[in-house]
Amino acid sequence: PPARISIANRIEELEIEGKTECEEEEAATEEDALTPRTFADKLATEHSGENGFLEVELMKELIGVQGALRSLASKLAEAARDVQLDVIATISVLLRNSRRNKREFRSIDGYSFIHRVFLGISDYTSPASQSFLDKIFGITFTIILDGNKDDLYAGNLDALDLLFQLAAETDLHLEVRIRAVQTIHEVLIAHPLNAVSCRRVDGFAKLLSATCLIEPPDGVGRERALSGEMQLAEQIVETLSYGAVLMSRHDCDMAEDLLRVVTAQQMHPCVRYLLCQCLRDLLRDRNSRQLKPVPTSFVSLLSSSLASTTPPHPGAPPPPGEDADGERSLYGFMRAAHITVRGGKWSGTIVLLEALAHCLHAG
């Protein structure tokens, strides 16, 4: 995982970039009043230097401001599938390393046009559809890196945010959501500091919220484990865990968010168990690497949550507002002795007790 100072520096860099973008958006309102000829001269001046005009960059900006991006975005809705890939690839070239074109694409809500492309796929099992998804997520990955060939930083946060939207949207097909999560994981692998960019767009929070809404199908063991819903849940939890480890030398915010979700939200017990496992493993990792202990409030919340699921004496009624038979609540989850997953048995109480033990040991 990156050093704490490296994460802090990257956070500062993104904040500076954000302020710069705000200033450029204010300046853009003045540019709107210029005539096309005057604006072209302004661009030529900006891109001139000792080696003359930077022709490629100048042409990209000229094409963008002359309405090409708007035309390409609108064409996505009616184009055939192969043409859509060509259009998105062209948009990728125009956006690369161009603040002005990225700002223009954002202003016309261009990413919503790309988002709608995924709604037009009807058959996700055919080889053609699988190939299409491979290519479109590959192009999206390229847009996110923004031409950074050496550092592989996520330079286009708007495109990164689109990935998280695709992963979290319940109306999209599971195959699209799973591919989106896999691409997010690839972004994190490309450079560990991309975890900072993911947090910048509230990506981890979006994934965590989406996980709570996943509804695995009825069934037990292998049948449920192989379902698309459980595959999505496992992919998301793996990505959340990886992102948390990458940020672990800076803070333990991800673990704290996980704790609050597993102790407060209603969700399917299998999903809650995956999140509890993730929480336990993150605390075990912090403990083994002797990182900064979690806040005392963290231990208090975990221990009080465990205590609230235990009746004061056998046969006592559950706490107010809790359903003794409802496994979707924390109370029902903890009171269920065993739930079958992948042919095995597990206890939610044991997992959270292990998490508490790692908290106390680290403290």
Secondary structure, 3 states (H helix, E strand, C coil): CCCHHHHHHHHHHHHHHHHHHHHHHHHHHHHCCCCHHHHHHHHHHHCCCCCCCCHHHHHHHHHHHHHHHHHHHHHCCCCCHHHHHHHHHHHHHHHCCCHHHHHHHHHCCHHHHHHHHHHHCCCCCCHHHHHHHHHHHHHHHHHHHCCCCCCCCCCCHHHHHHHHHHHHCCCCCHHHHHHHHHHHHHHHHHCCCHHHHHHHCCHHHHHHHHHHCCCCCCCCHHHHHCCHHHHHHHHHHHHHHHHHHHCCCCCCHHHHHHHHHHHHCCCCHHHHHHHHHHHHHHHHHHHHCCCCCCCHHHHHHHHHHHHHCCCCCCCCCCCCCCCCCCCCCHHHHHHCCCEEECCEEECHHHHHHHHHHHHHHHC
